[in-house]
Structures are given as structure tokens and as C-alpha cells.
Amino acid sequence: MSTFWHGFADMHTVASNELVIERADGIRLVDTAGNEYLDATAALWYCNVGYGRESIANAVADQLTRLSSYSSFGAYTTEPSIRLADRLAAMSPMPDTVVFLGSGGSDAVDTAAKLARRYWDVLGHPERRIIVSRELAYHGMHGWGTSLVGMAAMRSGYGGDFIDEVVHVGSMDVDGLGRLFEERGAEIAAFIGEPVIGAGGVLPPTEDYWPSVNRLCREHDVLLIADEVITGFGRTGEWFATTRYGIQPDMITFAKGVSSGYVPLGGVLVGKRVRAPFWDDPVPGAVFRHGYTYSGHAGAAAAGMANLDILEEEALVDRVKTLEPVVDTALRRLEGLPLVSEVRTVGLTGAVAFDPEVLARDPGLPERVVTAAQRHGVATRVLRGHALQFSPAFTITEGEISAIVDGFGAAIDEVAAAR
């Protein structure tokens, strides 16, 4: 038994049942016992270019040898930080973007939420403090993220919300959002939403959802934050899902796919409106007093640059678009199986949901299916206690897609037979 405390884990059971991954290549994992698995999830949604990319490792090693990093506070920075920020700004779907860097998605969400509040404060509207989030949403696990998360189980046990000025609305409820804006618009700083709800179960938006949110935010002068920590850098077949769904954000949070997880990296793309009082307009005292020790880390920036090179040179975002119907067809083979109620897909992402009536009687069933999938050579995880996650690396082949689906099916059949 190790002394490592796992995230989101019941250590009463996990500590004596660890699955230790030793090495990986492409989408294939090998554990310390020599067992091989197809990685159905790209780890935690992030390894978009697949494992074993020497060019990323070499870029990081070269940078660490010359300069591991340096503080980005005040006037200091490093060349890789500037190059990455310039590249991301040029890729941004928002005009005149500037980039705030951190170490991951939770950093990004906390940064965006604080920046939204600070924006209104420097404009003379400190009463605009509320951030609106959606039910079933996931926005990381820092202070703001824990309050914004739309799954009650992730907020319970901590003595109430960390931050009081958070309001949740239905995940696709534009009427409820409109009523909230009418009633409390003068108190609301921003609305935050994932283009596609990810950890909440891979829930694509309805056709009118994002156009309605755009309109409501404009009408009520509410900032719009698109949380692209999962969807950014190609997961839905576009560099940013804001483009796919016509979202008109003021800020975009990102992480995961920006470095494919080779080094922790994340940040916020900040559009023209929010940057203005801090960068462009002569607003007295308009300073954003916020940052992290590793904001703009040079080694992380080098990893991000090398990762973006791979995505571009191998046209992997276009590959996601090509594989989208292949994934949908393959996963829908599971809809007729016992225990399965629904399959949802978008881009190179999917969820295989279990029958709610079965889950009500047997809530531990999804975890047993995950364990069975491992026996059939597939590594996956449970989403919101009700579905299997599918979000592999963009380099996956059609044969590997089929093999993962076969492993899912065998695991479901095995658990169903045991019941």
C-alpha cells in the first residue's frame, strides 16, 4: 500500500487496489504488472496528441537546461512565455486577445472569475459580484470552481459554498437564465459555461442554447466566460468549441489540450472588452492583483509550443472532425445492451449512460463496469456516477475505436451477467 492520496477516491478501497501506469505510447498504456490497456479517456481529457512524443520532451528538456523558469510578476517574464502568449492570442476566436497563464484549469477558472469581479470594480460597479453557473457543470476544484460546480456532491461536506455570490441555473434552461438576469442583472458580473458539459456527462448544447445565452448576456450587460478547459484545442473538431457553437465570449479558460498534459499548463484568453481598463484605457488603479508562482512557467510554455506544433503539422483537429461520425456509429452499437440507456457523442468525446432505474437500485454498477473494462484491456472512468467516459487522443485509429467499444461492450455484458 502506498501513501499517495488519490483525487476523487475512496481511499478505504483504493489504497490497496492501485492501478499504477508505468509507461505509454500512442493511446496504449502499460501498468507495472505488464498489463496493457487502450486509454479511452486521454488520461483526464488532456493527452490530445497521444503519449510518447519525444519532440515535446526534447523541447522541455532544452528549455529547462537553458532556463527552467522565472517569475512573471511585475515586469519580469521569459521568452517562451511571450511566444506562447502571442501564439494563443493569434489563435483566439476573440479579437485583440491577451493571455493570462497559470498551471491548469482550476487556476484558469479562479482567474477568470476574479477578473470578472475586478473588471466591474474598476469600472465603478462593485455591486456586480454574482457569477452564474449551470447545473451539472464542472469548473475545477479551487475555491471558485468548488462553488461554481453544478454537481451537489462536489460541494457538500465543506460547510456550504466557499463563495456565496454564485447562482446555478438549469443546464439548458435559457428561460430560467433570462428570469434570473431580469431579477438580478445589476448584481451579476458574469455567466460561465462549458460549450459541451464534460464531466457532468458529455451533454452537447441544444441548437438554440448558445445563441440565446449570447443574446441574454448582451441585453443585460453580463460578461460571458466560455470554459474550454476540456473542449479547447480540438476536442470538438474545431480549435475552440466557441467557434463550433457560435459563442461570443469575453473570456475563454483553457488548459489540458494546450500541452496535452506533458507539463501542467492553463490560462485565460481575455478579449478586448475585459482587457481594456487594465491595458488600454486610463483607468486609475486598474491593476489585477492576481497571479501564481508558476504563471508563465518557461518549461510549460515550451511544452505548449511543441504540442501546438504537433496539432498543426499533423492536422489533428481536422482528424477529430473526420473521426466524429466514426465514433458516433461505433458507440451506438452499445445502445442495445442491457443496462445501457443512452449514448451521447460530440467530436471525439462520448458518454455511455446506464439505465437510471438500474442505478437507483445499484449505484455501484458503473464502477464495476470500469473495473471489468480494465480486465478487457480498456482504461476508462465514470462520469457523474452514471456513464462511461470516451475521450481518447486524436491519434486514435478506427481499429482502436472499435476495440475500445468492444471492451466497453464486453465489460457491460460481464457485469450484467453477474447481476
PyMOL commands that set and color helices and strands:
alter all, ss='L'
color gray80, all
select helices_A, chain A and resi 11-14+42-45+54-66+79-91+105-122+143-148+152-154+174-187+209-219+241-245+256-258+272-280+298-313+316-334+356-361+365-375+398-418
alter helices_A, ss='H'
color red, helices_A
select strands_A, chain A and resi 21-25+28-31+36-39+98-102+130-134+166-169+188-193+223-227+251-254+266-270+340-346+349-354+378-379+382-383+387-390
alter strands_A, ss='S'
color yellow, strands_A
deselect
rebuild
show_as cartoon
